[in-house]
Every structure is written in structure tokens, then in C-alpha cells.
Amino acid sequence: MIGTAGLWMLNRARHPLHGDAKQKPMDLGFIALLFLVAASGLALWLGRGTPALALLLCLHLGAVIALFATLPYGKFAHGVFRTAALLRHNTEKREPSPIGLGAD
């Protein structure tokens, strides 16, 4: 939770010209979801052995699902596409050139 608070402070202190203003709500939403996952995880740990455990688990898993559901719409989508591009590049390097010219 300390890490997400620090990330939020860094995001607030960032110069407005650094980054896209349209992306700022998604950045803050991502930080809020990270904080919610951390807080609900700690609450789950503290609530073990109590009757509220089932409710805390539902809240925590809902927050985790929401976090993973929103990841592709933020800056983290780049990681998936970059990995796919590197995999395709390595696969194409191993195959012979279809037009018979030299390779890399």
C-alpha cells in the first residue's frame, strides 16, 4: 500500500506536459485498483478465521479480476504486443527468405 501511495504522489507531481492528458484517468484508475487489491489482500489476511472471510475473499477476488480486466486498456497492452512482435521476428529469422535474398 505504501508503494501505491508513492506511485500516486509521483503521478500527481508529474509535469502536465509529460504524458497524455487523456491517459491520466486510466493511470489514476490503475493506481486505485492496485491500492484496492493491496488493501483487500491485507484485510483478507487480517480476517482469516473470522466469519467475514468469505465476504473479504469475494471483495479481493473482484478487485483482482477488475485489475486484470483493465490491464489491456492501459499502458500495459504494449507489453503483450511487444512480446508477440519479438516472437514473430525470431520465428521469421529462422525461416529462409521466400524471395531468395540474404537474411539478417
DSSP file (Angstrom, degrees, kcal/mol; ACC not computed):
  #  RESIDUE AA STRUCTURE BP1 BP2  ACC     N-H-->O    O-->H-N    N-H-->O    O-->H-N    TCO  KAPPA ALPHA  PHI   PSI    X-CA   Y-CA   Z-CA
    1    1 A M     >        0   0    0      0, 0.0     4,-1.8     0, 0.0     5,-0.1   0.000 360.0 360.0 360.0 -29.7    0.0    0.0    0.0
    2    2 A I  H  >  +     0   0    0      2,-0.2     4,-2.3     1,-0.2     5,-0.2   0.893 360.0  53.2 -67.2 -38.8    3.0    2.3    0.6
    3    3 A G  H  > S+     0   0    0      1,-0.2     4,-2.3     2,-0.2    -1,-0.2   0.898 108.6  47.9 -63.7 -41.4    4.1    1.7   -3.0
    4    4 A T  H  > S+     0   0    0      2,-0.2     4,-2.2     1,-0.2    -1,-0.2   0.863 110.2  52.6 -69.6 -33.6    0.8    2.6   -4.5
    5    5 A A  H  X S+     0   0    0     -4,-1.8     4,-2.2     2,-0.2    -2,-0.2   0.912 111.0  47.4 -65.5 -41.1    0.7    5.8   -2.3
    6    6 A G  H  X S+     0   0    0     -4,-2.3     4,-2.4     2,-0.2    -2,-0.2   0.887 110.8  51.4 -65.2 -39.2    4.1    6.7   -3.6
    7    7 A L  H  X S+     0   0    0     -4,-2.3     4,-2.2     2,-0.2    -2,-0.2   0.893 109.8  50.0 -64.1 -39.8    3.1    6.0   -7.2
    8    8 A W  H  X S+     0   0    0     -4,-2.2     4,-2.2     2,-0.2    -2,-0.2   0.909 110.6  49.6 -64.5 -42.1    0.0    8.2   -6.8
    9    9 A M  H  X S+     0   0    0     -4,-2.2     4,-1.9     2,-0.2    -2,-0.2   0.902 111.2  49.0 -65.0 -40.3    2.2   11.0   -5.4
   10   10 A L  H  X S+     0   0    0     -4,-2.4     4,-0.8     1,-0.2    -1,-0.2   0.891 110.7  50.9 -64.7 -38.5    4.6   10.7   -8.3
   11   11 A N  H  < S+     0   0    0     -4,-2.2     3,-0.5     1,-0.2    -2,-0.2   0.892 111.4  47.4 -66.0 -38.8    1.7   10.8  -10.7
   12   12 A R  H  < S+     0   0    0     -4,-2.2    -1,-0.2     1,-0.2    -2,-0.2   0.835 112.2  50.0 -70.5 -32.3    0.3   13.9   -9.1
   13   13 A A  H  < S+     0   0    0     -4,-1.9    -1,-0.2    -5,-0.2    -2,-0.2   0.557  85.9 114.1 -84.0  -7.9    3.8   15.6   -9.1
   14   14 A R  S  < S-     0   0    0     -4,-0.8    -3,-0.0    -3,-0.5    -4,-0.0  -0.345  78.5-104.0 -66.6 142.5    4.4   14.9  -12.8
   15   15 A H    >   -     0   0    0      1,-0.1     3,-1.7     2,-0.1    -1,-0.1  -0.417  27.1-124.7 -64.6 139.4    4.6   17.8  -15.1
   16   16 A P  T 3  S+     0   0    0      0, 0.0    -1,-0.1     0, 0.0    -2,-0.1   0.768 109.0  57.4 -60.9 -25.7    1.3   18.2  -17.2
   17   17 A L  T 3  S+     0   0    0      1,-0.1     2,-0.9     3,-0.1    -2,-0.1   0.611  86.8  87.8 -82.0 -10.1    3.3   18.1  -20.5
   18   18 A H  S <  S-     0   0    0     -3,-1.7     2,-0.1     2,-0.1    -1,-0.1  -0.791  97.7  -4.1 -88.8 107.0    4.8   14.7  -19.6
   19   19 A G  S    S-     0   0    0     -2,-0.9     2,-0.5     3,-0.0     3,-0.0  -0.306  99.6 -54.8 101.2 172.5    2.4   12.2  -20.9
   20   20 A D    >>  -     0   0    0      1,-0.1     3,-1.0    -2,-0.1     4,-0.6  -0.757  34.0-147.8 -92.7 128.9   -1.0   12.2  -22.5
   21   21 A A  G >4 S+     0   0    0     -2,-0.5     3,-0.7     1,-0.3    -1,-0.1   0.814 100.0  59.1 -65.9 -29.4   -3.7   14.1  -20.6
   22   22 A K  G 34 S+     0   0    0      1,-0.2     4,-0.3     2,-0.1    -1,-0.3   0.729 102.5  54.5 -70.9 -20.2   -6.4   11.7  -21.9
   23   23 A Q  G <> S+     0   0    0     -3,-1.0     4,-2.2     1,-0.2     3,-0.3   0.635  84.4  87.1 -85.7 -15.8   -4.5    8.8  -20.3
   24   24 A K  H <X S+     0   0    0     -3,-0.7     4,-2.6    -4,-0.6     5,-0.2   0.875  85.0  51.6 -58.5 -43.7   -4.5   10.4  -16.8
   25   25 A P  H  > S+     0   0    0      0, 0.0     4,-2.3     0, 0.0    -1,-0.2   0.897 111.4  48.8 -60.9 -36.5   -7.9    9.0  -15.7
   26   26 A M  H  > S+     0   0    0     -4,-0.3     4,-2.2    -3,-0.3    -2,-0.2   0.884 110.5  51.2 -69.1 -36.9   -6.7    5.5  -16.7
   27   27 A D  H  X S+     0   0    0     -4,-2.2     4,-2.2     2,-0.2    -1,-0.2   0.933 112.5  45.2 -62.8 -46.0   -3.5    5.9  -14.8
   28   28 A L  H  X S+     0   0    0     -4,-2.6     4,-2.4     1,-0.2    -2,-0.2   0.870 112.0  52.6 -67.3 -36.0   -5.3    7.0  -11.6
   29   29 A G  H  X S+     0   0    0     -4,-2.3     4,-2.4    -5,-0.2    -1,-0.2   0.894 109.0  50.0 -64.3 -39.7   -7.8    4.2  -12.0
   30   30 A F  H  X S+     0   0    0     -4,-2.2     4,-2.4     2,-0.2    -2,-0.2   0.919 111.5  47.7 -64.4 -43.7   -4.9    1.7  -12.3
   31   31 A I  H  X S+     0   0    0     -4,-2.2     4,-2.4     2,-0.2    -2,-0.2   0.904 111.5  51.2 -64.2 -40.6   -3.3    3.1   -9.2
   32   32 A A  H  X S+     0   0    0     -4,-2.4     4,-2.5     2,-0.2    -2,-0.2   0.905 110.6  48.5 -63.7 -40.9   -6.6    3.0   -7.3
   33   33 A L  H  X S+     0   0    0     -4,-2.4     4,-2.6     2,-0.2    -2,-0.2   0.894 110.1  51.6 -66.7 -38.7   -7.2   -0.7   -8.3
   34   34 A L  H  X S+     0   0    0     -4,-2.4     4,-2.3     2,-0.2    -2,-0.2   0.921 111.5  47.5 -61.2 -42.6   -3.6   -1.6   -7.2
   35   35 A F  H  X S+     0   0    0     -4,-2.4     4,-3.0     2,-0.2     5,-0.2   0.908 111.6  50.5 -64.0 -42.0   -4.3    0.1   -3.9
   36   36 A L  H  X S+     0   0    0     -4,-2.5     4,-2.7     2,-0.2     5,-0.2   0.895 110.4  49.2 -64.5 -40.5   -7.7   -1.8   -3.6
   37   37 A V  H  X S+     0   0    0     -4,-2.6     4,-2.0     2,-0.2    -1,-0.2   0.924 114.4  45.6 -64.3 -43.4   -6.0   -5.1   -4.3
   38   38 A A  H  X S+     0   0    0     -4,-2.3     4,-2.2    -5,-0.2    -2,-0.2   0.933 115.6  45.7 -65.4 -45.3   -3.3   -4.5   -1.7
   39   39 A A  H  X S+     0   0    0     -4,-3.0     4,-2.4     1,-0.2    -2,-0.2   0.906 114.5  47.1 -66.3 -41.7   -5.8   -3.2    0.9
   40   40 A S  H  X S+     0   0    0     -4,-2.7     4,-2.1    -5,-0.2    -1,-0.2   0.841 110.4  54.0 -70.9 -30.6   -8.2   -6.1    0.3
   41   41 A G  H  X S+     0   0    0     -4,-2.0     4,-2.0    -5,-0.2    -2,-0.2   0.912 110.7  45.5 -66.4 -42.0   -5.4   -8.6    0.4
   42   42 A L  H  X S+     0   0    0     -4,-2.2     4,-2.6     2,-0.2    -2,-0.2   0.897 112.7  50.9 -66.3 -39.4   -4.2   -7.3    3.8
   43   43 A A  H  X S+     0   0    0     -4,-2.4     4,-2.1     1,-0.2    -2,-0.2   0.879 108.9  52.5 -64.4 -36.5   -7.8   -7.3    5.1
   44   44 A L  H  < S+     0   0    0     -4,-2.1    -1,-0.2     2,-0.2    -2,-0.2   0.905 110.5  47.1 -64.2 -41.8   -8.1  -10.9    3.9
   45   45 A W  H >< S+     0   0    0     -4,-2.0     3,-1.0     1,-0.2    -2,-0.2   0.910 114.7  46.1 -66.4 -41.9   -5.0  -11.8    5.8
   46   46 A L  H 3< S+     0   0    0     -4,-2.6    -2,-0.2     1,-0.2    -1,-0.2   0.807 111.6  53.2 -70.3 -28.5   -6.2  -10.0    8.9
   47   47 A G  T >< S+     0   0    0     -4,-2.1     3,-1.7    -5,-0.2    -1,-0.2   0.318  76.1 130.2 -91.5   9.3   -9.7  -11.5    8.6
   48   48 A R  T <  S+     0   0    0     -3,-1.0    -3,-0.1     1,-0.3     4,-0.0  -0.378  73.6  21.9 -64.6 139.8   -8.6  -15.1    8.4
   49   49 A G  T 3  S+     0   0    0      1,-0.3    -1,-0.3    -2,-0.1    -2,-0.1   0.525 103.0 107.2  82.0   5.0  -10.5  -17.3   10.9
   50   50 A T  S X  S-     0   0    0     -3,-1.7     3,-1.5     1,-0.1    -1,-0.3  -0.745  82.5-113.5-110.3 162.5  -13.4  -14.9   11.1
   51   51 A P  T >  S+     0   0    0      0, 0.0     3,-0.6     0, 0.0     4,-0.3   0.706 112.7  66.7 -66.0 -17.8  -16.9  -15.2    9.7
   52   52 A A  T 3> S+     0   0    0      1,-0.2     4,-2.5    -5,-0.1     5,-0.2   0.435  71.7  97.7 -81.9   1.6  -16.2  -12.3    7.4
   53   53 A L  H <> S+     0   0    0     -3,-1.5     4,-2.6     1,-0.2    -1,-0.2   0.891  79.7  51.6 -60.3 -41.9  -13.6  -14.3    5.4
   54   54 A A  H <> S+     0   0    0     -3,-0.6     4,-2.1    -4,-0.2    -1,-0.2   0.916 112.2  46.0 -63.1 -43.1  -15.9  -15.3    2.6
   55   55 A L  H  > S+     0   0    0     -4,-0.3     4,-2.3     2,-0.2    -1,-0.2   0.916 113.2  49.4 -65.6 -43.0  -17.0  -11.7    2.1
   56   56 A L  H  X S+     0   0    0     -4,-2.5     4,-2.5     1,-0.2    -2,-0.2   0.886 110.0  51.7 -63.3 -38.7  -13.4  -10.4    2.2
   57   57 A L  H  X S+     0   0    0     -4,-2.6     4,-2.9    -5,-0.2     5,-0.3   0.914 109.3  49.9 -64.9 -42.3  -12.4  -13.1   -0.3
   58   58 A C  H  X S+     0   0    0     -4,-2.1     4,-2.2     1,-0.2    -2,-0.2   0.920 112.5  47.4 -61.4 -43.8  -15.2  -12.1   -2.7
   59   59 A L  H  X S+     0   0    0     -4,-2.3     4,-2.0     2,-0.2    -2,-0.2   0.917 114.1  47.0 -63.7 -43.5  -14.1   -8.4   -2.5
   60   60 A H  H  X S+     0   0    0     -4,-2.5     4,-2.4     2,-0.2    -2,-0.2   0.938 113.4  46.7 -65.6 -47.2  -10.4   -9.2   -3.0
   61   61 A L  H  X S+     0   0    0     -4,-2.9     4,-2.5     1,-0.2    -1,-0.2   0.863 110.8  53.7 -65.9 -34.0  -11.0  -11.6   -6.0
   62   62 A G  H  X S+     0   0    0     -4,-2.2     4,-2.3    -5,-0.3    -1,-0.2   0.899 109.5  48.1 -63.6 -40.1  -13.4   -9.0   -7.5
   63   63 A A  H  X S+     0   0    0     -4,-2.0     4,-2.2     2,-0.2    -2,-0.2   0.894 111.7  49.6 -66.9 -39.5  -10.7   -6.4   -7.2
   64   64 A V  H  X S+     0   0    0     -4,-2.4     4,-2.5     2,-0.2     5,-0.2   0.922 111.5  48.5 -65.7 -43.5   -8.1   -8.7   -8.8
   65   65 A I  H  X S+     0   0    0     -4,-2.5     4,-2.3     1,-0.2    -2,-0.2   0.911 111.3  50.5 -62.9 -41.8  -10.4   -9.5  -11.7
   66   66 A A  H  X S+     0   0    0     -4,-2.3     4,-1.6     2,-0.2    -1,-0.2   0.896 109.8  51.3 -62.8 -39.4  -11.1   -5.8  -12.2
   67   67 A L  H  X S+     0   0    0     -4,-2.2     4,-1.0     1,-0.2     3,-0.2   0.946 113.6  42.9 -62.4 -48.5   -7.4   -5.1  -12.3
   68   68 A F  H  < S+     0   0    0     -4,-2.5    -1,-0.2     1,-0.2    -2,-0.2   0.825 111.4  56.0 -69.4 -29.9   -6.7   -7.8  -14.8
   69   69 A A  H  < S+     0   0    0     -4,-2.3    -1,-0.2    -5,-0.2    -2,-0.2   0.821 111.3  43.3 -70.8 -29.7   -9.7   -6.8  -16.9
   70   70 A T  H >< S+     0   0    0     -4,-1.6     3,-1.2    -3,-0.2     4,-0.4   0.596  90.4  87.5 -91.9 -10.7   -8.5   -3.2  -17.2
   71   71 A L  G >< S+     0   0    0     -4,-1.0     3,-1.5     1,-0.3     5,-0.4   0.892  83.4  55.5 -57.5 -43.0   -4.8   -4.0  -17.9
   72   72 A P  G 3  S+     0   0    0      0, 0.0    -1,-0.3     0, 0.0    -2,-0.1   0.712 103.7  56.4 -66.2 -15.7   -5.2   -4.3  -21.7
   73   73 A Y  G <  S+     0   0    0     -3,-1.2    -2,-0.2    -4,-0.1     2,-0.1   0.467 105.3  56.1 -94.4  -1.2   -6.7   -0.8  -21.9
   74   74 A G  S X  S-     0   0    0     -3,-1.5     3,-1.0    -4,-0.4     4,-0.2  -0.127 112.8 -65.7-108.0-154.1   -3.8    1.0  -20.3
   75   75 A K  T >  S+     0   0    0      1,-0.2     3,-1.1     2,-0.1     4,-0.3   0.658 119.1  74.9 -73.3 -16.3   -0.1    1.2  -21.0
   76   76 A F  T >> S+     0   0    0     -5,-0.4     4,-0.8     1,-0.3     3,-0.6   0.591  74.2  78.9 -77.7  -8.8    0.4   -2.5  -20.2
   77   77 A A  H <> S+     0   0    0     -3,-1.0     4,-1.9    -6,-0.3     3,-0.4   0.821  82.9  67.6 -64.0 -29.1   -1.1   -3.5  -23.5
   78   78 A H  H <> S+     0   0    0     -3,-1.1     4,-2.7     1,-0.2    -1,-0.2   0.861  92.1  59.4 -59.5 -36.3    2.3   -2.6  -25.1
   79   79 A G  H <> S+     0   0    0     -3,-0.6     4,-2.0    -4,-0.3    -1,-0.2   0.889 105.7  47.0 -61.5 -40.7    4.0   -5.5  -23.3
   80   80 A V  H  X S+     0   0    0     -4,-0.8     4,-2.1    -3,-0.4    -1,-0.2   0.937 115.4  44.9 -66.7 -47.0    1.7   -8.1  -24.9
   81   81 A F  H  X S+     0   0    0     -4,-1.9     4,-2.2     1,-0.2    -2,-0.2   0.868 112.8  51.3 -67.6 -36.1    2.2   -6.6  -28.4
   82   82 A R  H  X S+     0   0    0     -4,-2.7     4,-2.3    -5,-0.2    -1,-0.2   0.911 110.0  49.2 -66.9 -42.1    5.9   -6.2  -28.0
   83   83 A T  H  X S+     0   0    0     -4,-2.0     4,-2.2    -5,-0.2    -2,-0.2   0.912 111.6  49.4 -62.9 -42.5    6.3   -9.8  -26.9
   84   84 A A  H  X S+     0   0    0     -4,-2.1     4,-2.3     1,-0.2    -2,-0.2   0.893 110.7  50.4 -63.9 -39.6    4.3  -11.0  -29.9
   85   85 A A  H  X S+     0   0    0     -4,-2.2     4,-2.4     2,-0.2    -2,-0.2   0.898 110.7  48.7 -66.5 -40.2    6.4   -8.9  -32.2
   86   86 A L  H  X S+     0   0    0     -4,-2.3     4,-2.3     2,-0.2    -2,-0.2   0.897 111.6  49.9 -65.9 -39.7    9.6  -10.3  -30.8
   87   87 A L  H  X S+     0   0    0     -4,-2.2     4,-2.0     2,-0.2    -2,-0.2   0.920 112.3  47.1 -63.9 -43.7    8.4  -13.8  -31.1
   88   88 A R  H  X S+     0   0    0     -4,-2.3     4,-2.6     2,-0.2    -2,-0.2   0.908 111.0  52.0 -64.8 -41.4    7.3  -13.3  -34.7
   89   89 A H  H  X S+     0   0    0     -4,-2.4     4,-1.9     1,-0.2    -2,-0.2   0.925 110.7  47.3 -61.4 -45.1   10.6  -11.7  -35.6
   90   90 A N  H  X S+     0   0    0     -4,-2.3     4,-1.0     1,-0.2    -1,-0.2   0.868 112.4  50.3 -65.8 -35.6   12.6  -14.6  -34.1
   91   91 A T  H  X S+     0   0    0     -4,-2.0     4,-0.9     1,-0.2     3,-0.4   0.915 111.2  48.0 -67.3 -42.8   10.4  -17.1  -36.0
   92   92 A E  H  < S+     0   0    0     -4,-2.6     3,-0.2     1,-0.2    -2,-0.2   0.807 104.9  60.2 -69.3 -29.4   10.8  -15.3  -39.3
   93   93 A K  H  < S+     0   0    0     -4,-1.9    -1,-0.2     1,-0.2    -2,-0.2   0.836 103.6  51.4 -66.3 -31.5   14.6  -15.1  -38.8
   94   94 A R  H  < S+     0   0    0     -4,-1.0    -1,-0.2    -3,-0.4    -2,-0.2   0.747  97.2  79.9 -78.0 -23.9   14.8  -18.9  -38.7
   95   95 A E  S  < S-     0   0    0     -4,-0.9     2,-0.0    -3,-0.2     0, 0.0  -0.563  89.9-106.4 -84.7 147.5   12.9  -19.4  -41.9
   96   96 A P        -     0   0    0      0, 0.0    -1,-0.1     0, 0.0    -2,-0.1  -0.371  44.2 -92.3 -69.2 153.5   14.6  -19.0  -45.3
   97   97 A S    >   -     0   0    0      4,-0.3     3,-1.1     1,-0.1     6,-0.1  -0.471  28.3-142.3 -66.6 130.1   13.7  -15.9  -47.3
   98   98 A P  T 3  S+     0   0    0      0, 0.0    -1,-0.1     0, 0.0     0, 0.0   0.723 101.0  46.5 -69.4 -19.2   10.8  -16.6  -49.7
   99   99 A I  T 3  S-     0   0    0      2,-0.1    -2,-0.1     0, 0.0     0, 0.0   0.373 113.9-115.1-103.9   4.6   12.3  -14.4  -52.4
  100  100 A G    <   +     0   0    0     -3,-1.1     2,-0.1     1,-0.2     3,-0.1   0.596  68.5 134.4  80.0  11.5   15.8  -15.9  -52.1
  101  101 A L        -     0   0    0      1,-0.2    -4,-0.3    -5,-0.0    -1,-0.2  -0.421  64.0 -77.5 -87.4 169.4   17.6  -12.7  -50.9
  102  102 A G        -     0   0    0     -2,-0.1    -1,-0.2     1,-0.1     2,-0.1  -0.202  45.8-133.3 -63.8 155.3   20.1  -12.6  -48.0
  103  103 A A              0   0    0     -3,-0.1    -1,-0.1    -6,-0.1   -10,-0.1  -0.264 360.0 360.0 -98.0-171.7   18.9  -12.7  -44.4
  104  104 A D              0   0    0     -2,-0.1    -2,-0.1   -11,-0.1    -1,-0.1   0.510 360.0 360.0 -57.5 360.0   19.8  -10.5  -41.4
